[in-house]
Amino acid sequence: MLAIVAAHYLTDINSTLLFCLAFILTRPLGPAGGDSLINSARPVS
């Protein structure tokens, strides 16, 4: 992610392309975060 932020400020790469790359890189964090919230809410038996 730091490389994408640096590329935004230091290069002339299209911002839309950088946004798409950031979206693709961070997309797995959503389901993983949701799974961890569901698993932590279940009582341990």
Summary of the structure (lengths in Angstrom):
residues: 45
radius of gyration: 16.3
end to end distance: 38.7
largest distance: 55.0
contacts: 76
relative contact order: 0.12
helix: 76%
strand: 0%
